[in-house]
Amino acid sequence: MNTEEELKEVTKLCRDVFTKKTFDYGASWRIMRPQSITDQIYIKANRIRTLQVKGESLVGEGIVPEFIGIVNYGLMGVIQLKLGYAEKSDMQPEQVVALYDEQLQAALALLASKNHDYDEAWRMMRVSSYVDLILMKIQRTKQIEDHEGKTLVSEGIDANYLDMVNYSLFALIKLVCEKE
């Protein structure tokens, strides 16, 4: 497979989970402020790192679902930054999925541009490095959030969310597609 085909496979996994959870829960996540979404991503990335270090899961859930969660929460985060949080679930599932698809396409466009410039260097990286990079991006995001979104020269919160999405997609390709 090539990168484009692999991305289709892993983004389909992420979108399927998002769509099914939207059916189950509606747009309940719309009440979350971006800081809470950042913390949810932290929980998932930290769990991946813990599982990598300890080498086992007592809960029985592996690393792949956590990377899928980071993709989905990252896209939710970008949506929340654009729309602001709501006091209650305020959208129909079709609207939510359309917003998700829009942000997923933006993330994939960014990924394609960076992949061109870096010449697929990500393929030589370890999955553990993606986790460390995501954890670093979370720390940066928290710092920017503490500064009320203001930066002097750095990219904003949305760019950090998109980078976390893209690192997670790379990890999913390595874990799902390259294992086949």
C-alpha positions as CSV (number, residue, x, y, z in Angstrom):
1,M,0.0,0.0,0.0
2,N,1.0,3.6,-0.4
3,T,0.5,6.4,2.1
4,E,-2.7,7.6,0.5
5,E,-4.3,4.1,0.7
6,E,-3.0,3.6,4.2
7,L,-4.5,6.9,5.3
8,K,-7.8,6.0,3.8
9,E,-7.8,2.7,5.8
10,V,-6.9,4.3,9.2
11,T,-9.1,7.4,8.8
12,K,-12.0,5.0,8.0
13,L,-11.4,3.3,11.3
14,C,-11.4,6.6,13.2
15,R,-14.4,7.9,11.4
16,D,-16.4,4.7,12.0
17,V,-15.7,4.9,15.7
18,F,-16.6,8.6,15.8
19,T,-19.8,8.0,13.8
20,K,-20.9,5.1,16.0
21,K,-20.2,7.1,19.2
22,T,-22.1,10.0,17.8
23,F,-25.1,7.7,17.2
24,D,-24.7,6.4,20.8
25,Y,-24.1,9.7,22.6
26,G,-25.1,12.4,20.2
27,A,-23.0,15.6,20.4
28,S,-22.6,15.4,24.1
29,W,-18.9,16.4,23.8
30,R,-20.0,19.8,22.6
31,I,-20.2,20.9,26.3
32,M,-16.4,20.3,26.7
33,R,-14.2,23.4,26.7
34,P,-11.0,23.0,24.7
35,Q,-9.0,22.6,27.9
36,S,-11.0,19.5,28.8
37,I,-10.4,18.1,25.3
38,T,-6.7,18.7,25.8
39,D,-6.9,16.8,29.0
40,Q,-8.7,13.9,27.4
41,I,-6.0,13.7,24.8
42,Y,-3.4,13.7,27.5
43,I,-5.1,10.8,29.3
44,K,-5.1,8.7,26.0
45,A,-1.4,9.6,25.2
46,N,-0.3,8.9,28.7
47,R,-2.1,5.6,28.7
48,I,-0.3,4.6,25.5
49,R,3.0,5.5,27.0
50,T,2.2,3.5,30.2
51,L,1.2,0.5,28.1
52,Q,4.4,0.8,26.1
53,V,6.6,1.0,29.2
54,K,4.7,-1.7,31.2
55,G,4.2,-4.0,28.2
56,E,0.7,-5.1,29.3
57,S,-2.9,-3.9,29.8
58,L,-4.9,-5.1,32.7
59,V,-8.1,-3.5,31.2
60,G,-7.7,-5.5,28.0
61,E,-7.8,-2.5,25.6
62,G,-4.8,-1.9,23.5
63,I,-2.9,1.0,22.0
64,V,-4.8,1.3,18.7
65,P,-8.1,2.4,20.2
66,E,-6.2,5.1,22.2
67,F,-4.6,6.5,19.0
68,I,-8.1,6.5,17.4
69,G,-9.3,8.4,20.4
70,I,-6.6,11.0,20.0
71,V,-7.5,11.5,16.3
72,N,-11.2,11.9,17.2
73,Y,-10.6,14.2,20.2
74,G,-8.1,16.3,18.2
75,L,-10.7,16.9,15.5
76,M,-13.3,17.6,18.2
77,G,-10.9,20.1,19.7
78,V,-10.5,22.0,16.4
79,I,-14.3,22.1,16.0
80,Q,-14.7,23.5,19.6
81,L,-12.1,26.2,18.9
82,K,-14.0,27.2,15.8
83,L,-17.5,27.1,17.2
84,G,-17.0,27.5,21.0
85,Y,-18.4,25.1,23.5
86,A,-22.1,24.7,24.0
87,E,-24.2,24.4,27.2
88,K,-25.9,21.2,25.9
89,S,-25.7,18.8,22.9
90,D,-26.8,21.3,20.2
91,M,-26.4,19.4,16.9
92,Q,-27.9,16.5,15.0
93,P,-25.6,13.6,14.2
94,E,-25.4,14.5,10.5
95,Q,-24.2,18.0,11.4
96,V,-21.6,16.6,13.7
97,V,-20.2,14.1,11.2
98,A,-20.1,16.8,8.5
99,L,-18.0,19.0,10.8
100,Y,-15.8,16.0,11.6
101,D,-15.3,15.3,7.9
102,E,-14.4,18.9,7.2
103,Q,-11.8,19.0,9.9
104,L,-10.5,15.5,8.9
105,Q,-9.9,16.8,5.4
106,A,-8.1,19.9,6.7
107,A,-5.9,17.6,8.8
108,L,-5.2,15.3,5.8
109,A,-4.3,18.4,3.6
110,L,-1.8,19.5,6.3
111,L,-0.4,16.0,6.6
112,A,0.1,15.8,2.8
113,S,1.9,19.1,2.7
114,K,4.2,18.2,5.6
115,N,4.7,14.6,4.2
116,H,5.9,16.1,0.9
117,D,8.3,18.5,2.6
118,Y,9.7,15.8,5.1
119,D,9.7,13.1,2.4
120,E,7.9,10.5,4.6
121,A,10.5,10.7,7.4
122,W,7.8,9.5,9.7
123,R,8.2,6.0,8.4
124,M,11.6,5.7,10.0
125,M,10.3,6.8,13.4
126,R,9.2,4.6,16.2
127,V,5.6,4.6,17.5
128,S,7.0,5.5,20.9
129,S,8.4,8.7,19.4
130,Y,4.9,9.7,18.1
131,V,3.6,9.3,21.7
132,D,6.4,11.5,23.1
133,L,5.7,14.1,20.4
134,I,2.0,14.1,21.2
135,L,2.8,14.5,24.9
136,M,5.1,17.4,24.1
137,K,2.3,19.0,21.9
138,I,-0.1,18.6,24.8
139,Q,2.3,20.5,27.1
140,R,2.6,23.2,24.5
141,T,-1.1,23.4,24.1
142,K,-1.6,23.7,27.9
143,Q,0.9,26.5,28.0
144,I,-0.9,28.3,25.2
145,E,-4.3,27.7,27.0
146,D,-2.8,29.2,30.2
147,H,-1.9,32.2,28.1
148,E,-5.5,32.5,26.9
149,G,-4.5,31.4,23.4
150,K,-1.9,34.1,22.9
151,T,1.5,33.3,21.4
152,L,4.4,35.4,20.3
153,V,5.8,33.4,17.4
154,S,4.3,29.9,17.8
155,E,1.4,28.2,16.1
156,G,-1.9,28.2,17.9
157,I,-3.9,25.5,19.7
158,D,-5.6,24.4,16.5
159,A,-2.2,23.6,14.8
160,N,-1.1,21.6,17.9
161,Y,-4.4,19.6,17.7
162,L,-3.8,18.9,14.0
163,D,-0.3,17.8,14.7
164,M,-1.5,15.4,17.4
165,V,-4.0,14.0,14.9
166,N,-1.4,13.5,12.2
167,Y,1.1,11.8,14.6
168,S,-1.7,9.5,15.6
169,L,-2.5,8.7,12.0
170,F,1.1,7.8,11.4
171,A,1.1,5.6,14.4
172,L,-2.1,3.9,13.2
173,I,-0.6,3.2,9.8
174,K,2.4,1.6,11.5
175,L,0.2,-0.4,13.9
176,V,-2.6,-1.4,11.6
177,C,-1.4,-1.3,8.0
178,E,2.2,-2.4,8.3
179,K,1.2,-5.4,10.5
180,E,-0.9,-6.8,7.7
